[in-house]
Amino acid sequence: MENLRNRLAAWTIAHRRGVGIAFILMTVFFAVGMTRLDIRTIFADLLPADDPYVQAYHDHPNFGDPLTVTIMIQRTDGQKIYNADTLHKVWKLTRDVDLIPGVDHDRILSITTEKATYAEATADGIQMQPLMGNEVPTDPAELAELESKVERSPTARAFLVSADQTSTLLRVSFREDQLDYGLVFEELRRLADEATDDAHVLRVVGQPVLTGWVYELQKQTYFIFGVTLVLLVLALVFYMRNLTGIAVPVICSTVAAIWGFGLVGWIRSPIEPLLMVVPLLLVARSFSHCIQYTERYYEVYAHVRDPLKASELTLGVMMAPSILGIMTDVIAIFVIGIAPIPAMQRFALFCGMWAVWLIPTGVMLIAILLSYLPAPKNIDEIVGGERERGIHKLQKNLLRGMSSITYGRKAKATLAIIALPTIFATVHGIHIEIGNPVEGSNLLWDDSEYNTAVREINNRFPGINTLEIILESKNPEDTKVRAARSLEAYEITKAIQKYAESAELPAQATRSFSDVIDEGNRLYSGGHPAWLSVDATDRSVGAAATAVAFGQNPLNFADMVDTNYQHSTVSLFYRDNKQETVDAALETARQAVEAVGYDHEHIRIRLASGTIALQQAMNSVVERSHWILVALCCVAIFVIATYAYRSPIAAIILLVPTLLSNFYLLSTMRLMGIGLDINSVLVAVLGVGVGIDYGIYMLSRICEEYHEQNGDWGRAITSAMTTTGKAIMFTASIMLVGIVPWYFLSDLKFMADMGLLLAALMLINMVLALIVLPLLVWVVKPKFATRTDLIVGEGIDLSKFKTSEGETRKTSPAAPESIPVHGSALLIGK
């Protein structure tokens, strides 16, 4: 294996020009693919296809359609909406939204549309008439009559006009196959701005609007990414102070990014905008590998003083451990693809292949670049010679102090100190909340325009979140039985509504086609409120249902029944979509349905659809798959590490701090109020790859130094800490510098939270790699470290190479000053 790596390294450097040209051609090819890049949200791809709630939604998309926008027109001066000015705004806005591309023209509802009806008794029987005719009423008598009609309309009275009559709603749904979130968002904002004046304010909410805000703020995100990259480069300049150390991470990371974006461009795989924060983590991984590799190159070059030879030697010794470290990232990303959510599967392909590209760019391309770039003049300052000073000397002194508490008599005290926070983080992290923890959306700040609108609408109306209990006809093709207009459906829906309104956490309101039937029966029976409920007989229900449906466009009741009056729904309204509300709503629905039974003569009851059910569908995937994904990562890493180190003990030593990192991260998320959802779970799972990465660097170097230090564990740990640990500390530190500003610059709360989360991830993994892993090595004193046939942690004898002064360099730049270095050979490995 060693000879193969050395031959491959020699061949690569010998043919560096041809290999370099191949890299250039590949980069040009993928750069062309970037022109086809597609960054957009596909709502259906955010839903798990195997979930029964999602299947219910696909079968009955009209019931609780999540692609519905709700607009509230509110008087700010306390007047009622029954005035010409306000009604004209509602009238115009209703017709203007109908012109937005992608709108479902049959799913627009306001008090100015024909779908907003009231029941009227005429000489010909009961008729459902529009609240408003073809013109906006202007004189007091007409306005008073409209107010009276609204009072006689159960739907308008409860769901379109607020209790204080100062606000009214306009609802409009969009067709997913024609929905352009950016365009819809711009048009809705334009229309809202035009309708706003001193007496009116408009609030706009709904999934298309929320996604539109993400699109809008994505432009700001690109600027913030630019700031981050500038800060990373400045940190490299401050730390490396030479062209090679700055150019190598930047070039390799840029090439990997071009290949990553270019691939999904060529295969036309859309990227979810919210997941764009994760690729920056891959940039961090690329920087980390490059800095580790470059610092090892500096150590080798300090002895051989020949860029070509140093590049070849470094490639030979770093090839196996670098690939092993990168493969852990690849595994952590690709396992995400087992989740039954298309957007996550595409993400796994996109970022997984990006991680794969880190192998050629972070192993071969970097070697070629180092062979061409000028040798740094500040080698001794970086790797630890007589001129060592500045940040490098400060780091080494700090790391020597840290290493001293991981072995010897201080090790027991360190174990005791870290035990308490570890227990707390484990217990606290296990109970992290799944889903959305706030009213509105946790993607945006609490005082954002969107979340403010959600609260304002919820304060005046039953709520924008619904849970749909669906009554399916067993024989929808049988026109003799209109299941939705039958006594059976009436009794079932009334029982469910009664239960839901009196539950422990009652729905703010309920709605069904039976409510319309009741209103028709009242008028059919003379108009007295005592006749609001229908006699429980087939004839009474059938007569009332026929009366209200006669002459009506079935689309007027599309939110309650299908156009053939076969399938129907009971809608439960809730003011927020916090996870406790979601859980309570679903439990209420289950208990209500169990009370009446799932199966009936002509109807079967199906749970459930609507925004609450779909949110639960996504959250349930996260809840059941998070630990599965982590476990799969751990199993794969266990197998790879066992093979690389020829011992399962090595895998355990690597996995312990990695799992602790996961619990610390979950605990941090809980303290920050970040729920675990399909966006944040990606960072949590990727944390496993990052954690094991740092651990592999450190464990491999300890194995190498164990031989160099003649079997002295304390000296091996100290030497590893002041070399590899130095690079780990730097890469984690510069990512902190680059990412923390997100919190202060971003108007997208999700990005700000992910910035803090990524910063916490880097910091946690750095501390665990520098403290816990060396501590475990000291306690276990693993026998695999004594082996000389490991594919990682092995070294090369540089005693035959002469420095520019003509002498073999006999002092290890990594060794602590108080510990003498024995022997004349410096072993260079991971």
Steps between C-alpha positions, in 0.01 A plus 500: 500500500780737594693425181184554294441841658863601451491392136178689441646808669817477289297456181276797582789738558690365199197568279384808685457705183266249336308444822472875547362546148244225573388692808467819295289328234275339759456832674405672173248222430332537839514880480284479187258283698467777759319712240216245520478519880143491637447627855131483590246344730279214385237465769406141418866398533505616863238238588574133577331301227434197722312690772122435523431869564686597184314235303171638633605849388586380150165319474304807617712810425205742539451415867732718708716594201839615643570707189238753607578865571291687757476880476341702778369849418462686829362841587745681727256770615255264671226534236318198363588366158149583372599818317559567133872571537585173676270286287643650183851401615382143567320491165802625304750286689287189442504558127865602488625182668308306235749637246809364677660215299446160660182594688222243523214709362240275662651538847469872572273595788402832654173670589503647146499162318202287404641220719420707812128428525209528738180298511184681391143370504318585177172403337691229313657360820836543669766668288866566575568852379833690479553749781581769247378558148697627203565840654636627829214637716536868581184642663425433870202275427702270275785489751259412780348228283849353435567493873170316548590247233836429665317428826288245313806329350660249737816485292546875460399581857754259653782488247498810278406787731649555845282511810550877536425541127813712442681236295426265213693222330584417141619145432665396176655164409771425247571211267826339597597408144478869400614664824794739479560599862713801420250644252199431724675663795587812302148535362333451838728757664433747220125458532516523880708819482256656253201423724662624822419852613442698818175315572594149386774250564546170317648179643610221267583146617514144367760249384555670160563831681735340752698341219496835322662661803770232490559580133512872576746462785709255300644799317629628833637153572734517202643825632552343843672201341729747329580662834572157646739408220683833531540442875630148437760629255604779738541242776720294269707807419543574870588140583707380205664825385609336173348458154497121507311467826237747380460386141480123554184488720329766288575334165418145612177608672396703196563212261303258721213750517495543121492122457224467760273770354588407144394137541147586620486760226574242233250248636248779567437406861335795684656617827278599793594863591491441876763229468751738345655558844626140505741533203690756706567217744657313209716804430606479864585132458704579189685774686563262787645225282709748303644665810583164658664390176687827450637507853629144454659608173673781690641251750635282219633795303680630807720190471534431130494861371379376161138583398472207258635244742305645790179485295562137406583392855205686648259353244624149574459528874179707504309314230344224712410702810369791294274272296384331820414836656315619190311172467349554843353826369373320189333229707336749735348681201395203287312328783268802503374373166317208664242743638182473286502872419600586141656835598727325753589232245600766247694676774685177581595463133608865468705531818609135499662534160649833608660315791625232260667774295703591810700182442656594163522871590618449859748222422630529141429858395648634821819301444534643149439855623759464775755376249452810283444775758804674650636356820404712804776701661350483848524122542671515840242747629219260407635152581703595803859594455718750679301789348161369615289789621160671484178303470686174433699521822191607693303202363770251588535630854123479544486149354786382721300616798188326373687178433631494858150439637435200274761264645676427827360595839284781357310262271274371778404854599425582137273195473310610809464857373360405160266232640236741637448716188507184288220340701299823483552538124401137438179514703413851382581426135293180482187701581548757224172627362399372159349748257406865523531655851338839424177654376553568133831389354835449669667576168442871564554722803211535744449868410520440126224624272382145435482381862334827601239439231440146626434625853273780384286265288486237773385763750200588283409172331485131595852442367684431177597143589253220435476130564275322251308185593392352168180307441558289188218345305545125454332516160573844352380387157152415630296811415195364680669555834646847563697401809586856603128596498380195690369460854800279568746780415293755690498298822869414477614858438279642775634248751860575404445877518336474840787293637772725352340815641485355853837320508775573752665724240195597295518619144449873462219417258375214286343498156322247284235479229254410774520861622371614162226237515395630843467854370292383204275300729442803722370707211314207349319463833404867534824667603478457876833417674330206672498327162875544450565127550354244264276217616708185489311338216605418148218708358574813703873494435453417135248779451717761672814389315323505167358843579837663565671322208226568246623734226839544668840455344648210703831690506335745740532227763839367381658540846232273647387251234616381159315599186297177497394528866665167577805583712486759775708630788475631852744788548641571846657846531794583731680827559856365489703205379724446800579136545293472819204641307561258214516204738187607687306563179585158359413331828168682507430389144589138577278491807211664315521251214538204734185615676294485179694220330718495191283283279134557413251381242586746223791691658845428636679761710857589420756683709609755398601794280550874535797704612516339844497144365763579237726661759467189712585286197830684457572501872428129537765427237749706699400338828529142376796548265734726699637228722493251212715734292741552790514125563571423134779758500648341810479146360669602175767696686553207737569266208734742323690596815535136607653418162728805495634451853471119501307518826138558612639684802614778268147532361360526853756764597395702195126452545477595869587870451299501178183384675565738788525776241156404369346526846676829572373637169140389568518654847631824350214502251248453779653784702484723190134411439576327168272205429618194314341512153594398147733800470684492834527119510741520207747704704458263795576192289789669319645575841581131527723522194671815624562353845650177374713699258679688775532177697669319213754781465583488867502123553715441193758752615507352849575157348783650300646691792476193725776340292697824474487551877616145577166386641447793738126574489525840668763628260312350202181681600684828556679479167178415316319787668762756398500389135172353381315659792634836390341459156173379656488802726570738214243356260231504768596852607491653153158345436381665820631832373329451165163365619417686822428827308203322341305551821539875482469546124215268400131594491431129445487354850563151370832609357592687818414191705693272267796736526503462876437128463791453259721707728395286795562188291857607418574606858353185657684266265825689546485474879403133492776416251760687704390388847277193502671295229855536644351427842346176370830402339680555831244295693480212249863504380395312185723226367422586138719808539804272534444350155718605211272377220214748536384682188468811718733635763813373327802713424797540272864516592640840410843441649647446154384843384720802563391849582635795308772527762615147415400344833226265595239682703489310828249696704135444462319827446205355682675371809450683829801694613527314832505155336815388317458344158679171449637383168586680185197406291183705477198291406250688294145365494146611562 
